[in-house]
C-alpha cells in the first residue's frame, strides 16, 4: 500500500495546514472555490483551536505559528465582499479589560 502525500495539491482541503500558513494564502489560491476557502478559514476560526490563555489567537496543528483570529475573520469577510471593518476594529471587539489583580501582560495576545 502506498502512502498518501499530504502536500499533494488535490488534498489542500483535507490537510490545509500542509499547504497554507496564513489566511491570505487560502484566499489567493485559484484552485479553491469560495466555499472551500470558507470551509478552511471557518475551521481555523473554530474555538477548538483557540489558545487557552489568548482567545484571540488560534494554534492550528501543522502550522508552526499562531494565527490571529482577527486575520482569519477578515479573510472570511473578504470572501463575503464585506471588507469594510479594519483589523484594529476587530481587535477592539476581542479586547477585554484585565482585572486589577492581573499585572502581567502577555506579549503574544
Secondary structure, DSSP 8 states (H G I E B T S, - for coil): -----TT-GGGTTTSGGGT-SSHHHHHT-TTS-HHHHHHHHHHHHSGGGEETTEEEEE--TT-SS-EEHHHHHHHHHHHTT---S-HHHHHHHH-----TT-----TT-
